[in-house]
Amino acid sequence: MIEGVINKIIPFSSVDGPGNRTAIFLQGCNFNCIYCHNPETIQLCTGCGRCVGSCPKDALYQA
């Protein structure tokens, strides 16, 4: 099983490739592209837990 931290899910996107698609952005990308349009996904979580309380969908938890 492969696990990853999801940063964002866009249910309908027409700019992330040909056609209409769902785009899932993972946290911790290690490519560091100069043209990256999601630079907030480059850093990995530090485990501080600040995002857990502020998540509007209550989708986050800290183990």
C-alpha positions in Angstrom: 0.0 0.0 0.0 1.3 3.5 -0.9 0.3 6.3 1.5 0.5 10.0 0.9 -0.7 13.3 2.4 -3.3 15.0 0.3 -3.0 18.8 0.1 -6.0 19.6 -2.1 -8.6 17.9 -4.2 -10.2 19.8 -7.1 -13.3 17.8 -8.3 -13.4 19.6 -11.6 -10.4 20.9 -13.5 -9.9 21.8 -17.1 -6.4 23.3 -16.7 -4.5 20.3 -15.3 -4.3 18.3 -18.5 -6.6 17.6 -21.4 -10.3 17.3 -20.9 -12.2 17.5 -17.6 -10.7 15.7 -14.6 -10.4 15.5 -10.9 -7.0 16.8 -9.7 -5.4 15.5 -6.4 -2.4 17.4 -5.1 -0.2 15.6 -2.7 2.0 17.2 0.0 5.7 16.8 -0.1 6.5 17.0 -3.9 10.2 16.8 -4.4 10.5 18.1 -7.9 10.7 21.8 -7.0 9.8 22.9 -10.5 10.5 26.6 -11.2 7.0 26.9 -12.9 5.1 25.2 -10.0 1.6 26.6 -9.5 1.2 24.9 -6.1 4.4 25.8 -4.2 2.7 25.2 -0.9 2.8 21.4 -1.7 6.7 21.3 -1.7 7.3 21.2 2.0 6.4 18.1 4.1 4.3 18.4 7.2 6.3 19.2 10.4 3.6 17.7 12.6 2.8 20.9 14.5 -0.9 20.2 14.3 -2.0 23.8 13.5 -3.9 22.8 10.4 -6.1 20.2 12.3 -8.1 22.8 14.2 -8.5 25.1 11.2 -9.6 22.5 8.7 -13.1 23.6 7.5 -14.1 20.0 6.7 -12.8 18.4 9.8 -10.8 16.1 7.4 -7.5 16.2 9.3 -6.3 14.5 12.4 -3.0 14.1 14.2 -2.0 10.6 15.2 
